[in-house]
Amino acid sequence: MRCAAGKQMGMKRIPECEFKTNLDMMTLVATRGRDFPIARLADRLRCPRCGSRRVAVFFDVPMDFSSVRALPTRRL
């Protein structure tokens, strides 16, 4: 995730926020739920540094698949 706030807020020029961080998938599933659409994740996030709602989310698949754990399946 990175902040996508620009260099202007209305007519006022502000310094560009360059906040970037990695999001933990297990924490996102625990807080948002298994059925939350990942495509809507950026709508729910806010930059912790500047407070802007304009954030960009990038998805990256790890090259080492041995470290990836599958989520437990839901029993009915």
Backbone bond lengths (Angstrom), bond angles and torsions (degrees), N, CA, C in turn:
res aa  C-N    CA-C-N  psi(-1)  N-CA   C-N-CA  omega(-1)  CA-C   N-CA-C  phi
1 M - - - 1.435 - - 1.518 107.72 -
2 R 1.320 115.64 140.80 1.464 119.77 173.21 1.517 109.25 -139.28
3 C 1.313 116.00 153.57 1.461 121.83 177.59 1.523 108.62 -73.91
4 A 1.317 116.75 135.06 1.461 121.30 -179.43 1.526 111.72 -112.62
5 A 1.340 116.43 17.37 1.467 119.69 178.30 1.520 109.20 -66.58
6 G 1.297 116.32 137.40 1.459 121.52 -177.45 1.507 113.16 -82.41
7 K 1.323 114.97 -165.49 1.462 121.60 -178.93 1.525 112.41 -90.78
8 Q 1.335 116.57 -1.37 1.459 120.20 -179.78 1.519 110.44 -132.48
9 M 1.341 115.19 144.91 1.453 122.40 170.98 1.521 105.65 -124.37
10 G 1.339 115.02 99.73 1.456 119.72 -173.06 1.517 109.14 69.54
11 M 1.324 117.18 -124.78 1.461 121.85 178.75 1.531 112.09 -93.40
12 K 1.323 117.03 -5.48 1.456 121.68 -175.52 1.533 110.92 -94.63
13 R 1.338 116.42 131.77 1.460 120.74 176.84 1.529 108.72 -84.78
14 I 1.335 115.91 133.28 1.458 121.71 179.79 1.532 108.57 -129.14
15 P 1.341 117.84 158.04 1.459 118.58 175.78 1.537 110.25 -67.27
16 E 1.316 115.52 142.35 1.460 120.31 -177.85 1.534 109.88 -72.68
17 C 1.316 116.38 132.69 1.462 121.92 177.25 1.529 108.00 -81.04
18 E 1.314 117.03 130.00 1.465 121.55 -177.96 1.522 111.55 -115.97
19 F 1.333 117.61 31.86 1.459 121.66 -177.74 1.526 110.89 -70.36
20 K 1.346 116.48 133.09 1.462 123.18 176.11 1.521 108.20 -139.43
21 T 1.324 117.26 145.63 1.456 121.09 176.22 1.523 109.95 -158.11
22 N 1.309 116.24 161.45 1.462 122.02 173.99 1.519 108.45 -96.48
23 L 1.303 116.57 138.91 1.460 122.11 178.76 1.519 108.96 -98.93
24 D 1.318 116.32 141.38 1.457 122.06 179.42 1.527 109.34 -90.80
25 M 1.329 116.20 120.09 1.460 121.13 -175.98 1.531 112.05 -62.88
26 M 1.316 117.93 -39.19 1.468 120.16 -179.72 1.536 111.12 -64.00
27 T 1.324 117.49 -39.08 1.462 121.08 177.76 1.520 110.64 -67.29
28 L 1.330 117.48 -40.39 1.461 120.57 178.41 1.523 111.22 -62.73
29 V 1.325 117.37 -41.76 1.463 120.82 178.60 1.523 109.89 -65.91
30 A 1.332 117.17 -40.46 1.464 120.46 -179.48 1.524 112.34 -66.77
31 T 1.335 117.83 -35.73 1.466 120.34 -176.79 1.523 113.62 -90.74
32 R 1.336 117.73 -32.80 1.466 121.14 -176.93 1.517 113.05 -98.53
33 G 1.323 116.99 -24.13 1.460 120.61 -178.40 1.514 111.39 99.62
34 R 1.324 115.49 154.76 1.465 121.12 -177.46 1.522 112.87 -65.93
35 D 1.319 118.35 -28.57 1.457 121.79 -175.07 1.530 113.71 -90.96
36 F 1.340 117.73 2.79 1.466 120.25 -179.23 1.522 109.11 -71.24
37 P 1.346 118.69 128.19 1.470 121.08 -179.91 1.534 111.22 -71.96
38 I 1.317 115.73 124.62 1.468 121.00 -178.38 1.522 111.03 -62.00
39 A 1.307 117.84 -28.99 1.463 121.08 -179.68 1.536 111.70 -62.98
40 R 1.327 118.08 -23.29 1.471 121.72 -179.18 1.524 112.66 -96.71
41 L 1.331 117.53 6.43 1.460 121.15 -175.99 1.526 112.37 -61.86
42 A 1.308 118.47 -40.97 1.471 121.58 -178.70 1.534 111.72 -62.53
43 D 1.338 117.35 -28.43 1.465 120.72 178.72 1.529 112.06 -69.36
44 R 1.323 117.56 -21.77 1.462 122.23 -176.23 1.523 114.05 -99.73
45 L 1.326 117.73 -5.74 1.457 120.73 -175.85 1.527 111.74 -99.88
46 R 1.325 114.46 158.77 1.470 122.36 177.70 1.524 107.79 -140.67
47 C 1.303 117.38 142.88 1.459 121.83 178.15 1.537 108.91 -68.62
48 P 1.337 117.81 123.28 1.464 118.86 -179.54 1.524 113.56 -71.73
49 R 1.317 117.72 -18.68 1.470 120.51 -178.87 1.525 112.20 -82.94
50 C 1.346 117.34 -51.04 1.472 119.44 -174.85 1.525 113.01 -109.21
51 G 1.340 118.01 -13.05 1.460 120.96 178.19 1.515 114.44 85.61
52 S 1.321 118.10 5.33 1.459 121.42 -178.42 1.523 110.94 -71.10
53 R 1.322 116.28 143.25 1.465 121.78 174.84 1.529 111.19 -86.23
54 R 1.326 117.35 -6.74 1.469 121.23 179.39 1.522 108.81 -85.62
55 V 1.319 116.42 98.08 1.459 121.94 177.99 1.523 109.06 -128.13
56 A 1.310 115.91 154.92 1.460 122.04 176.11 1.522 107.87 -116.27
57 V 1.322 116.00 136.45 1.458 121.91 179.72 1.519 108.01 -115.83
58 F 1.326 115.76 128.64 1.460 122.17 178.53 1.521 108.33 -116.28
59 F 1.321 116.93 139.25 1.452 122.10 179.44 1.518 109.00 -105.82
60 D 1.319 115.90 131.68 1.457 121.81 -178.57 1.522 108.51 -131.71
61 V 1.310 116.76 127.43 1.460 121.74 178.69 1.523 107.72 -89.40
62 P 1.340 118.35 128.04 1.463 120.07 -179.42 1.527 111.42 -67.24
63 M 1.324 116.35 145.19 1.458 121.14 179.19 1.526 111.37 -76.06
64 D 1.330 117.61 -30.12 1.456 122.16 -179.85 1.528 108.59 -93.46
65 F 1.324 117.28 97.80 1.457 121.43 -175.98 1.518 112.87 -74.97
66 S 1.324 118.66 -11.52 1.463 120.15 179.37 1.528 111.37 -70.21
67 S 1.337 117.53 -22.81 1.460 120.34 179.91 1.525 112.35 -86.96
68 V 1.322 117.95 -7.75 1.461 121.62 -178.83 1.523 108.89 -86.58
69 R 1.333 115.66 125.31 1.456 120.70 177.82 1.517 108.86 -105.25
70 A 1.300 116.26 137.36 1.466 120.76 178.07 1.519 108.37 -77.55
71 L 1.312 116.24 145.60 1.462 121.00 175.17 1.524 108.80 -73.18
72 P 1.326 117.27 144.56 1.473 118.93 178.87 1.526 110.71 -62.62
73 T 1.306 115.54 144.15 1.468 119.70 179.53 1.515 109.95 -76.85
74 R 1.284 116.36 152.83 1.453 122.76 -178.56 1.519 109.51 -86.70
75 R 1.323 116.31 128.58 1.466 120.80 177.62 1.517 109.99 -95.57
76 L 1.302 115.41 136.99 1.472 120.08 179.74 1.495 110.46 -103.87
